[in-house]
Amino acid sequence: RVLAGQYLALRGPDTPHYVGMIYLKASPSAIVRKAIEDASLMCQRQYGRAPSVDITGRLDLSFPYIPTYLHYILLELLKNAMRATCERYPNCDHVPPVTVVIADGQDNEDVVIKIMDEGGGIKRS
Protein backbone atom coordinates (compact mmCIF):
# COMPACT_ATOMS: atom_id res chain seq x y z
CA ARG A 1 0.00 0.00 0.00
CA VAL A 2 2.86 2.39 0.82
CA LEU A 3 4.59 1.69 -2.48
CA ALA A 4 1.39 2.20 -4.46
CA GLY A 5 0.61 5.41 -2.60
CA GLN A 6 4.14 6.69 -3.08
CA TYR A 7 4.05 5.86 -6.79
CA LEU A 8 0.73 7.67 -7.28
CA ALA A 9 1.86 10.67 -5.23
CA LEU A 10 5.03 10.95 -7.32
CA ARG A 11 2.89 10.99 -10.48
CA GLY A 12 0.65 13.77 -9.15
CA PRO A 13 1.29 17.49 -8.94
CA ASP A 14 4.33 18.68 -7.00
CA THR A 15 3.70 19.74 -3.42
CA PRO A 16 6.27 21.91 -1.61
CA HIS A 17 8.48 19.99 0.85
CA TYR A 18 7.05 16.61 -0.26
CA VAL A 19 8.60 13.81 -2.27
CA GLY A 20 5.54 11.74 -3.05
CA MET A 21 3.88 11.01 0.30
CA ILE A 22 7.04 11.77 2.29
CA TYR A 23 7.07 15.15 3.99
CA LEU A 24 10.68 16.29 4.21
CA LYS A 25 10.09 18.45 7.30
CA ALA A 26 7.77 16.26 9.38
CA SER A 27 7.60 17.60 12.93
CA PRO A 28 7.04 14.83 15.46
CA SER A 29 5.92 17.33 18.09
CA ALA A 30 3.21 18.75 15.77
CA ILE A 31 2.05 15.25 14.83
CA VAL A 32 2.05 14.19 18.51
CA ARG A 33 -0.06 17.25 19.40
CA LYS A 34 -2.65 16.38 16.74
CA ALA A 35 -2.73 12.73 17.87
CA ILE A 36 -3.18 13.89 21.50
CA GLU A 37 -6.08 16.08 20.45
CA ASP A 38 -7.76 13.20 18.62
CA ALA A 39 -7.09 10.60 21.34
CA SER A 40 -8.29 12.97 24.08
CA LEU A 41 -11.55 13.54 22.24
CA MET A 42 -12.12 9.77 21.94
CA CYS A 43 -11.19 9.17 25.59
CA GLN A 44 -13.44 12.00 26.74
CA ARG A 45 -16.33 10.52 24.78
CA GLN A 46 -15.74 7.01 26.21
CA TYR A 47 -14.81 7.76 29.83
CA GLY A 48 -16.04 11.30 30.40
CA ARG A 49 -12.45 12.45 31.01
CA ALA A 50 -8.98 12.17 29.54
CA PRO A 51 -5.57 12.30 31.20
CA SER A 52 -3.38 15.25 30.37
CA VAL A 53 -0.35 14.61 28.19
CA ASP A 54 3.07 16.16 28.76
CA ILE A 55 5.44 16.44 25.79
CA THR A 56 9.17 16.78 26.41
CA GLY A 57 12.40 16.41 24.51
CA ARG A 58 13.35 17.66 21.06
CA LEU A 59 10.26 19.71 20.19
CA ASP A 60 12.18 21.48 17.40
CA LEU A 61 13.10 18.25 15.59
CA SER A 62 12.00 17.51 12.02
CA PHE A 63 12.80 14.63 9.69
CA PRO A 64 11.50 13.06 6.45
CA TYR A 65 8.52 10.79 7.09
CA ILE A 66 4.93 10.08 6.03
CA PRO A 67 2.89 12.21 8.47
CA THR A 68 -0.39 10.29 8.17
CA TYR A 69 1.30 7.02 9.08
CA LEU A 70 3.10 8.53 12.08
CA HIS A 71 -0.18 10.09 13.23
CA TYR A 72 -1.96 6.74 13.01
CA ILE A 73 0.75 4.95 15.03
CA LEU A 74 0.84 7.66 17.71
CA LEU A 75 -2.96 7.85 17.91
CA GLU A 76 -3.23 4.12 18.62
CA LEU A 77 -0.49 4.20 21.27
CA LEU A 78 -1.98 7.29 22.95
CA LYS A 79 -5.47 5.77 22.95
CA ASN A 80 -4.08 2.67 24.67
CA ALA A 81 -2.19 4.76 27.25
CA MET A 82 -5.21 6.95 28.00
CA ARG A 83 -7.59 3.98 28.23
CA ALA A 84 -5.28 2.09 30.61
CA THR A 85 -4.84 5.18 32.80
CA CYS A 86 -8.59 5.87 33.00
CA GLU A 87 -9.36 2.23 33.77
CA ARG A 88 -6.69 1.98 36.47
CA TYR A 89 -7.96 5.15 38.21
CA PRO A 90 -11.75 4.85 37.70
CA ASN A 91 -12.99 6.93 40.64
CA CYS A 92 -10.17 9.47 40.99
CA ASP A 93 -10.64 13.15 40.27
CA HIS A 94 -7.01 13.45 39.23
CA VAL A 95 -5.30 10.85 37.08
CA PRO A 96 -1.56 10.77 36.37
CA PRO A 97 -0.54 12.33 33.07
CA VAL A 98 0.68 10.42 30.05
CA THR A 99 4.18 11.51 29.02
CA VAL A 100 5.58 11.67 25.50
CA VAL A 101 9.35 12.05 25.05
CA ILE A 102 10.79 12.91 21.63
CA ALA A 103 14.48 12.08 21.39
CA ASP A 104 17.07 11.82 18.66
CA GLY A 105 20.36 10.00 18.57
CA GLN A 106 23.34 12.30 18.82
CA ASP A 107 25.57 9.93 16.88
CA ASN A 108 23.08 8.35 14.48
CA GLU A 109 19.90 8.98 12.55
CA ASP A 110 17.49 7.46 15.07
CA VAL A 111 14.43 9.31 16.28
CA VAL A 112 12.65 7.81 19.28
CA ILE A 113 9.16 8.73 20.44
CA LYS A 114 8.46 7.20 23.85
CA ILE A 115 4.98 7.14 25.39
CA MET A 116 4.76 6.43 29.12
CA ASP A 117 1.67 5.96 31.28
CA GLU A 118 0.75 4.67 34.71
CA GLY A 119 -1.98 2.35 33.45
CA GLY A 120 -0.50 -0.76 35.06
CA GLY A 121 0.63 -2.63 31.97
CA ILE A 122 0.78 -6.36 31.58
CA LYS A 123 1.30 -8.35 34.76
CA ARG A 124 4.63 -10.14 34.91
CA SER A 125 4.50 -13.84 35.65
C-alpha positions, 0 to 999 in steps of 0.5 A, spaced: 500 500 500 505 504 501 509 503 495 502 504 491 501 510 494 508 513 493 508 511 486 501 515 485 503 521 489 510 521 485 505 521 479 501 527 481 502 534 482 508 537 486 507 539 493 512 543 496 516 539 501 514 533 499 517 527 495 511 523 493 507 522 500 514 523 504 514 530 507 521 532 508 520 536 514 515 532 518 515 535 525 514 529 530 511 534 536 506 537 531 504 530 529 504 528 537 499 534 538 494 532 533 494 525 535 493 527 543 487 532 540 484 526 537 485 521 542 483 525 548 476 527 544 475 519 543 477 518 551 473 524 553 467 521 549 468 514 552 470 515 559 467 522 560 475 524 562 482 524 559 488 524 562 493 530 560 499 529 556 506 532 557 510 532 551 518 533 552 524 532 549 526 535 542 520 539 540 524 542 534 526 536 531 523 535 524 525 529 519 523 526 512 517 521 514 509 520 512 505 524 516 499 520 516 502 514 518 506 517 524 499 520 526 496 513 526 501 509 530 501 515 535 494 515 535 493 508 537 499 508 542 496 514 545 489 511 545 491 505 549 495 509 554 489 513 556 484 507 556 489 504 561 490 510 565 482 511 565 481 504 567 486 503 572 484 510 576 476 509 575 474 513 581 479 518 581 478 526 580 485 526 578 489 521 574 496 521 572 498 524 566 501 520 560 508 523 558 511 523 550 518 524 550 521 525 543 528 524 542 534 523 537 540 519 537 546 524 537 551 519 533 546 516 528 539 517 525 534 514 530 528 518 532 525 515 538 518 517 540 516 514 547 509 514 550 509 512 558 503 511 562 501 509 569 496 504 566 499 498 570 501 494 563 501 487 563 502 483 569 509 479 569 508 472 571 
